[in-house]
Amino acid sequence: MRYSKIISLIIAFICFSAYGQMSVTDLQGNPVQDGSVIEFNTTDLEDAKFHYVLGNSSSSDDINILIEVVSFTNTDGTNCQLCVQPLCFFAVNEGQSYPNNPINLAPNSDNGTSDYFSNTNPGDGSNYPMEFVLRFYQVDDNGQEVGSDLTVTYQYIPEGFSNDDFNLADMGITIYNTLVKDRIRIESTTKAQFKLYDVNARLINSFNISQGTNNFDLSNLKSGNYMLSFTDDQGRKSFTRIQKQ
């Protein structure tokens, strides 16, 4: 029994070593953090580029990488560019991975500094933020997902854009802790509701807010970033983000 446990641990270590080597960094070599939100206020192609460098830190094994467009909000996926050299795509679909064939990286190599995502769609002038949720992940030679993945949200809100839909203070709502350990405290001068979404834009839960002090138990959430969508009794909407410790 003891030897079988040792063998199992060795196999698990080998699998982790083979499939845990993907890196996603910015142009300066800093790791892109899982769950991060990359914000832009322009649709100029160059200025709106989220640059990423896909790398393989393994010293012995090739890896295969794909990028999934998990979801997008307030856009139809057109007028954007997703570039994974040597290919660029000028429109994207929800739930689809790019490119069609995975990017294969040799040991201790990367895909260069020319990969990026950029939104050039200005939107309809009122429904913001525009968001694209992108997930970087590995597959084996049979196309099966392996190892850890990384999800980021690309967000566009026009410079100078403001209305009551995105101003919690004007709605009479105050959040006292956006860094949440167990509970989130919300003060409100009106009745409202908020919905809790994960970084993949999946609805986790919804809560009713009453006038006065509200405390909501979020202790069951996994650590990471979440989005809150607020709607008050006048139908106004607002969005904010929290981080669960």
Residue pairs with C-beta under 8 A, 6 or more apart in sequence:
15 146
17 58
17 61
18 58
18 61
18 146
19 63
19 138
19 140
19 146
19 147
20 147
20 148
21 56
21 57
21 58
21 61
21 63
21 147
22 54
22 55
22 56
22 57
22 63
22 65
22 136
22 137
22 138
22 147
22 148
22 150
23 31
23 53
23 54
23 55
23 56
23 57
23 110
24 31
24 32
24 52
24 53
24 54
24 55
24 136
24 150
25 31
25 32
25 52
25 53
25 55
26 32
26 51
26 52
26 53
27 51
27 53
27 113
29 53
32 52
32 150
32 152
33 152
34 150
34 151
34 152
34 224
35 151
35 152
35 199
35 224
35 225
36 152
36 153
36 225
37 152
37 153
37 155
37 225
37 241
38 50
38 152
38 153
38 154
38 155
39 155
39 156
39 157
40 47
40 48
40 50
40 119
40 154
40 155
40 156
41 156
41 157
41 158
41 159
42 48
42 159
43 119
43 120
43 121
43 122
43 156
44 120
45 81
45 118
45 120
46 118
48 118
48 119
48 120
48 156
49 116
49 117
49 118
50 116
50 117
50 118
50 152
50 154
51 113
51 115
51 116
52 115
52 116
52 117
52 136
53 110
53 111
53 112
53 113
53 115
54 65
54 84
54 103
54 105
54 110
54 111
54 115
54 136
55 105
55 109
55 110
55 111
56 62
56 63
56 105
56 106
56 107
56 108
56 109
56 110
57 108
58 107
58 108
59 107
59 108
60 107
61 107
62 104
62 105
62 106
62 107
63 104
63 105
63 138
64 102
64 103
64 104
64 105
64 138
64 139
64 140
64 141
65 102
65 103
65 105
65 111
65 136
65 137
65 138
65 139
66 97
66 98
66 99
66 102
66 103
66 136
66 137
66 138
66 139
67 82
67 84
67 97
67 98
67 134
67 135
67 136
68 95
68 96
68 97
68 98
68 134
68 135
68 137
69 77
69 82
69 92
69 93
69 94
69 95
69 96
69 97
69 98
69 132
69 133
69 134
70 94
70 95
70 133
70 134
70 135
70 151
70 200
70 201
71 94
71 95
71 131
71 132
71 133
71 200
71 201
72 92
72 94
72 130
72 131
72 132
72 133
73 129
73 130
73 131
73 201
74 123
74 124
74 127
74 128
74 129
74 130
74 131
75 119
75 121
75 123
75 130
75 131
75 132
77 91
77 92
77 93
77 94
78 90
78 91
78 121
79 90
79 91
79 119
79 120
79 121
80 90
80 91
80 92
80 117
80 118
80 119
80 120
80 121
80 132
81 88
81 89
81 90
81 116
81 117
81 118
81 120
82 88
82 89
82 92
82 98
82 117
83 89
83 114
83 115
83 116
83 117
84 98
84 99
84 103
84 111
84 115
85 111
85 112
85 114
85 115
87 98
87 99
89 98
89 99
92 98
92 132
102 139
102 143
103 111
105 111
117 132
117 134
117 154
119 130
119 132
119 154
119 156
121 130
121 156
122 158
123 130
123 156
123 158
126 163
128 156
128 157
128 158
128 161
128 166
129 155
129 156
129 157
129 239
130 155
130 156
130 157
131 153
131 154
131 155
131 156
131 201
132 153
132 154
133 151
133 152
133 153
133 154
133 199
133 200
133 201
134 151
134 152
134 153
134 154
135 149
135 150
135 151
135 200
136 149
136 150
136 151
136 152
137 145
137 147
137 149
137 150
138 145
138 146
138 147
138 148
138 149
139 145
139 146
140 146
151 199
151 200
152 199
153 199
157 166
164 170
164 171
164 236
165 236
165 237
165 238
166 237
166 238
166 239
167 238
168 174
168 175
168 230
168 238
168 240
170 236
171 190
171 192
171 230
171 232
171 236
171 238
172 188
172 189
172 190
172 232
173 186
173 187
173 188
173 189
173 190
173 192
173 209
173 230
173 232
173 238
174 186
174 187
174 188
175 184
175 185
175 186
175 228
175 240
175 242
176 184
176 185
176 186
176 187
177 184
177 185
178 240
178 241
178 242
178 243
179 242
179 243
179 245
180 218
180 221
180 242
180 243
180 244
180 245
181 219
181 245
182 217
182 218
182 219
183 215
183 216
183 217
183 218
183 219
184 215
184 216
184 218
184 242
185 213
185 214
185 215
186 194
186 209
186 213
186 214
186 215
186 216
187 212
187 213
187 214
188 209
188 210
188 211
188 212
188 214
189 211
190 211
190 232
190 233
190 234
191 208
191 209
191 210
191 211
191 232
191 233
192 208
192 209
192 230
192 231
192 232
192 233
193 206
193 207
193 208
193 209
193 230
193 231
194 206
194 207
194 209
194 228
194 229
194 230
194 231
195 203
195 205
195 206
195 207
195 228
195 229
196 203
196 204
196 205
196 206
196 207
196 218
196 226
196 227
196 228
197 203
197 204
197 226
197 227
197 228
197 229
198 204
198 224
198 226
198 227
199 224
199 225
199 226
199 227
201 227
204 221
204 226
207 214
207 216
209 230
218 244
221 244
222 244
223 244
223 245
224 243
224 244
225 241
225 242
225 243
225 244
226 241
226 242
226 243
226 244
227 239
227 240
227 241
228 239
228 240
228 241
228 242
229 237
229 238
229 239
230 237
230 238
230 239
230 240
231 237
